Amino acid sequence: MDRVTAAAVFVEIAERGSLTAAANALEMSRAMATRYLAELERWLGARVFHRTTRRLGLTAAGEQALERCRRLLELDAELRAIAGAGTATAPQGRLRIACSTSFAQCQMAAAVAEYVARHPGVSIDMVLADRAVNLVEERIDLAIRIASALDPNLIARKLSVCRSVLCASPRYLAARGVPQRAEDLARHNCLTHHFVGKSLWRLRRDGRESAVAVGGNISANEAGVLLEAVRADAGIATLPTYQVRPLLRSGELTAVLPDYDIEPMGLYAVYATRRQLPDLVRGFLDFLVARFGDEPAWDAA
């Protein structure tokens, strides 16, 4: 039995804490994953997991073997890359991607369209979800997430930066007045996101941070809903520049407190495992990094 595959099964089980989850990630049956694990233990001459009805825990031998198996898989990937140099084929296959509705509509749809136009052998299935999806259970290859910081246990690659700006419609500002200081926001109808600044907005100017308690009569878990409420003159919202930059340029929306900065967040691609990452996934990740970049086009002056 292939010892490299046995090492991959062991590493997947250790990282996911479940033999079934590892088997699903590697697209093999649970019985086959069990056989590979048994083969690895015969090869090592020791048990690598304590098995209970509730969980798997590494034995002392398993802890020592885990890092060595990770190095083995990295070496195997390097050797395959060397062997495959100069013989690369066009990307083929299906990608399943999870993304928020607003980012999918504003940016990912065009990126996906460009990628499949370049690579006709690729098809992409987009799942729009304004929540953190379970990559294994929902068979997601990549999840696009925007966050200030990610759980260190997640495997992710940073794609770009996500900046935000305070926005309102000219009609709302004409009726309610234009805020001049961060503290003025407390007197305005502030439309908030469930997961980002639900009741407290942090703004920075000249190196000093202001934390303002805000409230309003509309809150949502999706930026697109807040944008439409702002366009309907309902109040002020913190919205991503990837979404509102064209509206600011056209004058349909107005930037509020433009001399204040909002701490940017990161745009990440999260995936289930870095071991034996399929070439299709790796290639699409490289494409997104090149397309978005450290200074994305939507922030261009």
C-alpha positions as CSV (number, residue, x, y, z in Angstrom):
1,M,0.0,0.0,0.0
2,D,1.2,3.5,-0.9
3,R,3.0,4.9,2.2
4,V,2.7,8.5,1.0
5,T,-1.1,8.2,0.8
6,A,-1.0,6.5,4.2
7,A,0.9,9.5,5.5
8,A,-1.7,11.9,3.9
9,V,-4.5,10.0,5.6
10,F,-2.8,10.2,9.0
11,V,-2.2,14.0,8.6
12,E,-5.8,14.6,7.5
13,I,-7.2,12.7,10.5
14,A,-4.9,14.5,12.9
15,E,-5.9,17.9,11.5
16,R,-9.6,17.2,11.3
17,G,-10.0,15.1,14.4
18,S,-12.2,12.6,12.5
19,L,-11.5,9.6,10.3
20,T,-14.7,10.2,8.4
21,A,-13.9,13.9,7.7
22,A,-10.4,12.9,6.5
23,A,-11.9,10.2,4.2
24,N,-14.3,12.8,2.7
25,A,-11.5,15.3,2.1
26,L,-9.4,12.7,0.3
27,E,-12.4,11.4,-1.6
28,M,-12.0,7.8,-0.4
29,S,-14.2,5.5,1.6
30,R,-14.0,5.4,5.4
31,A,-13.0,1.7,5.1
32,M,-10.1,2.6,2.8
33,A,-8.9,5.4,5.1
34,T,-9.0,2.9,8.0
35,R,-6.8,0.5,6.0
36,Y,-4.3,3.2,5.2
37,L,-4.1,4.2,8.9
38,A,-3.5,0.6,9.9
39,E,-0.8,0.3,7.2
40,L,0.9,3.4,8.6
41,E,0.8,2.0,12.1
42,R,2.3,-1.3,10.9
43,W,5.0,0.6,9.1
44,L,5.8,2.6,12.2
45,G,5.4,-0.3,14.6
46,A,3.3,1.9,16.9
47,R,-0.2,3.2,17.4
48,V,-0.6,6.8,16.4
49,F,-4.0,7.5,18.0
50,H,-5.8,6.9,21.2
51,R,-9.2,5.8,20.0
52,T,-12.4,6.5,22.1
53,T,-16.0,6.6,21.2
54,R,-15.9,10.4,21.2
55,R,-12.6,11.5,19.8
56,L,-9.2,10.6,18.5
57,G,-6.1,11.8,20.3
58,L,-2.5,11.5,19.3
59,T,-0.3,9.1,21.1
60,A,3.3,10.1,22.0
61,A,4.5,8.2,18.9
62,G,1.8,9.9,16.8
63,E,2.9,13.3,17.9
64,Q,6.5,12.5,16.8
65,A,5.3,10.9,13.5
66,L,2.9,13.8,12.6
67,E,5.6,16.4,11.8
68,R,7.7,13.9,9.9
69,C,4.7,12.8,7.8
70,R,4.0,16.5,7.0
71,R,7.6,16.9,5.8
72,L,7.2,13.7,3.7
73,L,4.1,15.1,2.0
74,E,5.8,18.4,1.3
75,L,8.8,16.6,-0.2
76,D,6.4,14.5,-2.3
77,A,4.7,17.7,-3.6
78,E,8.1,19.3,-4.4
79,L,9.2,16.2,-6.3
80,R,5.9,16.0,-8.3
81,A,6.3,19.7,-9.2
82,I,9.8,19.1,-10.5
83,A,8.7,16.1,-12.4
84,G,5.8,17.9,-13.9
85,A,7.7,21.1,-14.9
86,G,7.3,21.7,-18.6
87,T,4.5,19.2,-19.0
88,A,1.7,21.3,-17.4
89,T,-1.7,20.8,-18.9
90,A,-4.6,23.2,-19.1
91,P,-6.7,23.3,-15.9
92,Q,-9.6,20.9,-15.9
93,G,-12.4,20.1,-13.4
94,R,-15.0,21.7,-11.2
95,L,-14.5,24.2,-8.4
96,R,-17.0,24.8,-5.6
97,I,-16.6,28.2,-4.0
98,A,-18.4,29.8,-1.1
99,C,-18.7,33.6,-0.9
100,S,-20.8,36.4,0.6
101,T,-23.6,37.7,-1.7
102,S,-22.3,41.2,-1.9
103,F,-18.7,40.3,-2.8
104,A,-19.9,37.6,-5.3
105,Q,-22.1,40.1,-7.1
106,C,-19.6,43.0,-7.1
107,Q,-16.3,41.2,-7.7
108,M,-16.3,37.4,-7.8
109,A,-18.8,37.0,-10.6
110,A,-16.5,38.9,-13.0
111,A,-13.4,37.1,-11.7
112,V,-15.0,33.7,-12.2
113,A,-16.2,34.7,-15.7
114,E,-12.7,35.7,-16.7
115,Y,-11.2,32.5,-15.3
116,V,-13.6,30.1,-17.1
117,A,-13.1,32.1,-20.3
118,R,-9.4,31.5,-20.1
119,H,-9.8,27.9,-19.1
120,P,-12.8,26.3,-20.9
121,G,-12.2,22.9,-19.2
122,V,-13.1,24.4,-15.8
123,S,-16.5,24.9,-14.4
124,I,-17.2,26.8,-11.1
125,D,-20.1,26.3,-8.7
126,M,-20.7,29.3,-6.5
127,V,-22.4,29.0,-3.2
128,L,-23.6,32.4,-1.8
129,A,-23.7,32.2,2.0
130,D,-23.5,35.1,4.5
131,R,-22.1,32.8,7.1
132,A,-19.0,30.7,7.7
133,V,-19.6,27.5,5.8
134,N,-18.4,24.0,6.8
135,L,-15.9,23.2,4.1
136,V,-15.9,19.5,4.6
137,E,-19.6,18.9,5.1
138,E,-20.6,21.2,2.2
139,R,-17.8,20.0,0.0
140,I,-16.4,23.5,-0.6
141,D,-13.0,23.8,-2.3
142,L,-12.5,27.5,-1.4
143,A,-14.4,29.9,0.9
144,I,-13.9,33.6,0.3
145,R,-14.0,35.4,3.7
146,I,-13.5,39.0,4.8
147,A,-12.3,39.4,8.4
148,S,-10.1,41.5,10.7
149,A,-8.3,38.3,11.8
150,L,-8.9,34.6,11.0
151,D,-9.0,31.7,13.4
152,P,-5.3,30.5,13.5
153,N,-6.5,27.0,13.1
154,L,-7.9,27.8,9.6
155,I,-5.8,27.2,6.5
156,A,-6.0,30.4,4.4
157,R,-4.2,32.5,1.9
158,K,-4.6,36.3,1.8
159,L,-5.9,37.6,-1.5
160,S,-6.2,41.3,-0.9
161,V,-7.4,44.0,1.4
162,C,-11.0,45.1,2.1
163,R,-11.4,48.8,3.0
164,S,-14.6,50.4,4.2
165,V,-16.1,53.9,4.1
166,L,-19.0,55.7,5.9
167,C,-21.7,56.5,3.4
168,A,-25.0,58.2,3.2
169,S,-27.3,59.6,0.5
170,P,-27.2,63.3,-0.2
171,R,-30.9,63.5,0.6
172,Y,-30.4,62.0,4.1
173,L,-27.5,64.4,4.8
174,A,-29.6,67.4,3.7
175,A,-32.4,66.4,6.0
176,R,-30.3,65.3,9.1
177,G,-27.1,67.3,8.7
178,V,-23.5,66.3,7.8
179,P,-21.5,64.9,10.7
180,Q,-18.3,66.9,11.4
181,R,-16.7,64.7,14.1
182,A,-16.9,61.0,14.9
183,E,-19.0,61.9,18.0
184,D,-21.7,63.3,15.8
185,L,-22.6,59.8,14.6
186,A,-24.3,59.1,18.0
187,R,-27.0,61.5,16.9
188,H,-27.6,59.8,13.5
189,N,-29.5,56.8,12.3
190,C,-26.6,54.3,11.8
191,L,-27.4,51.2,9.9
192,T,-25.3,48.3,11.2
193,H,-24.0,44.9,10.2
194,H,-24.7,42.0,12.5
195,F,-21.0,40.8,12.6
196,V,-19.0,44.0,12.0
197,G,-19.5,47.0,14.3
198,K,-22.9,46.0,15.5
199,S,-23.0,48.7,18.2
200,L,-19.6,50.3,18.2
201,W,-17.7,52.0,15.3
202,R,-14.0,52.7,15.6
203,L,-12.6,55.5,13.5
204,R,-9.1,56.9,13.4
205,R,-7.8,60.4,12.6
206,D,-4.3,61.8,13.1
207,G,-3.2,58.7,14.9
208,R,-6.1,58.9,17.5
209,E,-8.9,56.4,17.6
210,S,-12.5,57.3,18.4
211,A,-14.9,54.6,19.5
212,V,-18.5,55.7,19.0
213,A,-21.5,53.9,20.3
214,V,-24.0,53.8,17.4
215,G,-27.5,52.6,16.8
216,G,-30.3,52.7,14.3
217,N,-33.5,51.1,13.1
218,I,-32.0,48.8,10.5
219,S,-29.5,46.0,10.9
220,A,-28.6,43.2,8.6
221,N,-26.1,40.4,8.1
222,E,-25.4,41.3,4.5
223,A,-23.8,44.5,3.2
224,G,-26.1,44.5,0.1
225,V,-29.1,45.1,2.3
226,L,-27.5,48.0,4.1
227,L,-26.4,49.5,0.8
228,E,-30.0,49.5,-0.5
229,A,-31.2,51.0,2.7
230,V,-28.6,53.8,2.4
231,R,-29.7,54.5,-1.2
232,A,-33.2,54.8,0.1
233,D,-32.1,57.6,2.4
234,A,-32.5,55.6,5.6
235,G,-29.2,56.5,7.3
236,I,-25.4,56.1,7.5
237,A,-23.7,52.8,7.1
238,T,-20.1,51.5,7.0
239,L,-19.8,49.8,3.6
240,P,-17.0,48.1,1.7
241,T,-15.3,50.1,-1.0
242,Y,-15.5,47.2,-3.5
243,Q,-19.3,47.8,-3.3
244,V,-19.8,51.6,-3.1
245,R,-16.8,53.1,-5.0
246,P,-18.8,53.6,-8.2
247,L,-21.7,55.2,-6.3
248,L,-19.3,57.6,-4.6
249,R,-17.8,58.6,-7.9
250,S,-21.2,59.2,-9.5
251,G,-22.4,61.2,-6.6
252,E,-25.3,58.9,-5.8
253,L,-23.7,58.4,-2.3
254,T,-21.6,60.7,-0.3
255,A,-18.6,59.8,1.9
256,V,-19.2,60.8,5.5
257,L,-16.3,61.9,7.7
258,P,-13.8,61.3,4.8
259,D,-10.9,62.5,6.9
260,Y,-11.3,59.5,9.3
261,D,-10.0,56.1,8.6
262,I,-11.6,52.7,9.3
263,E,-9.3,49.8,10.1
264,P,-9.2,47.7,6.9
265,M,-9.9,44.0,6.9
266,G,-8.3,41.1,5.0
267,L,-9.8,39.3,2.0
268,Y,-8.9,35.6,2.4
269,A,-9.4,32.3,0.6
270,V,-10.0,29.5,3.2
271,Y,-9.5,25.9,2.2
272,A,-9.7,22.5,4.0
273,T,-6.1,21.4,3.7
274,R,-2.8,22.4,2.3
275,R,-1.7,18.8,1.8
276,Q,-2.0,17.6,-1.7
277,L,-3.8,20.8,-2.7
278,P,-5.3,20.1,-6.2
279,D,-3.6,22.0,-9.1
280,L,-7.0,23.5,-10.0
281,V,-7.4,25.0,-6.6
282,R,-3.8,26.2,-6.5
283,G,-4.1,27.8,-9.9
284,F,-7.3,29.6,-9.1
285,L,-5.8,30.9,-5.9
286,D,-2.8,32.3,-7.9
287,F,-5.3,33.9,-10.3
288,L,-7.2,35.6,-7.6
289,V,-4.1,37.0,-5.9
290,A,-2.9,38.4,-9.2
291,R,-6.3,39.8,-10.1
292,F,-7.1,41.5,-6.8
293,G,-3.6,42.4,-5.5
294,D,-2.5,44.3,-2.4
295,E,-4.1,47.5,-3.9
296,P,-7.3,46.3,-5.6
297,A,-8.6,48.0,-8.7
298,W,-11.8,49.0,-6.9
299,D,-9.7,51.3,-4.6
300,A,-8.0,53.0,-7.5
301,A,-8.4,56.8,-7.6
